[in-house]
């Protein structure tokens, strides 16, 4: 009699193949999921980087706008040389506010400035309005240079002005302004007259 091999070996081998295929399939799936997870993470990082770049760009734009506005403010605040018309206007305003007598006004027109309190405060008033003197910081040197240079070397004029800046030694701003004016006009009266023609 012939003996046929048992069927279980064939069945065993046939069953093993799908099992290994399932195992292989299951082992592949997690890798696919990891790739999807990595891809998703990279996408999130890309979006975050884009958002960061946009934020930095916006910040730079804002800084640029602020800088331009500041520059415009500086340009608009630039000192303008005062004219004879300005002086006449300021003279009338200061004479009225200080109650300056007609006699003193006539002296001022002749460049005669006595050392009385009224005259000293008149000079301060005129210089305040011409933006040449500040009650806190004193003579505005840069503005004085622009007002008085008139073709002369600006640094030479500045050096002359700095000799007369002084300080508020007695706590009286009228005295401070007048001392600076007196000091400068001793050697530079022609510059002062040229800057604002005598009336």
Secondary structure, DSSP 8 states (H G I E B T S, - for coil): ------THHHHHHHHHHHHHHHHHHHHHHHHHHHHHHHHHHHHHHHHHHHHHHHHHHHHHHHHHHHHHHHHHHHHHT------HHHHHHHHHHHHHHHT--HHHHHHHHTT---SSHHHHHHHHHHHHHTTSEETTTEE-HHHHHHHH-TTS-HHHHHHHHHTT----TTS-HHHHHHHHHHHHHHHHHHHHHHHS---
